[in-house]
């Protein structure tokens, strides 16, 4: 489990093996069994990267981003974290529901 999962019930999260992901994303791939989220990559939104680097703990800024979104929009790796340009607002990431696969 990622450090960002600390305090989350292990019954809601499990390692995933999403088909079609680059091997370098395997360690970030999880399945959220909460009825809404599904197959994800734990990633830091690009808009939070500067704040995360100042904070020094990028794990605190990781969010579950749907695999389908990352495969379509791309990502980069930075300091053993996935960084993705994803809209992020007051309630977390804000993307179309079509990216979620339950």
N, C-alpha and C positions, 0 to 999 in steps of 0.2 A: 504494500500500500504506500502511496505517496504521503509525505509529511502533511500535505494539505488535507488529507482525509482524517487527521487526528480529531477525535471527538464525534465522528459520524458513525452511526451504527454499521457494523460490518455486514449485517444482513441486507443493507441497501446497496452495497457496492461490491463488485467482484472484478477480478482481472478478466479482460476480454481478449479475443483473438479476431478482431474485425478483418474481414477479407479485403485485400487490396491495399492495406496500409504499407508504407515503406517500413522496412525492418527497424529503422532508427526511431520509429514512434511506438514500438512494442511496449516499452516500459511505461509509457504515458497512457496506454489504452485501457479503459475500464468500461464496465457496464453498470449504469445506475438503474436499479430495479425499483424505481419510485413511481412508475406509471406515467411519467412525463418525459424523462430525459433519455434513457437508453444508451446507445453506443457513443462513447465520448473519448476525446483526448484531453487530458488535463493540461491546460495552457494558460499563459499569462496574456491578457489582452494588450496589444501594442500601446493603447492609450494609457495603460497603467505602468508601462515598463520603467519610465523615468522615476516615478514614485517608488516602485519596487526596488530599483537599484539604490536609491537614496536610503530606503529602509534597510536594505541589506538582506532581506529575507524574501526572496522571490516566491517561496512556497506559500506565503500568506496571500498572494495575489493570483494563485492558480484558480481557474474556473473550468467546469466541465463544458467543453465545446464539442458539439456533434461532429463525429468523424466525417460525415458527408460534407459539412461546411468546410472543414480543413482541407479535404481532398479537392474541393472546388476552388477555394480561395487561396490556398497555399499557407506556408508557415516558414519560420526560420528557427534555428536552435541558438540559444544564448545561455551560457552558464548552466548547462544541463537542464534547461527548461525549454519548452516549446513556446514560441511567441507567435501570436496570430492577430492579424488586423481584423477585429470583430467589433461591431458596435457594442458599447458598454454604457449603461446608464445606472440610475439610482437602484434599479431592481436586478442588476446583473446584465448578462449579455442579452441583446435585443435583436434576434434574428427571426426570419420566417419559420413557421412551424414545419415546413416541408423538409427541413434539414434533420429533424428529429426522427429517429428510427427506434421504436419501442420493441 
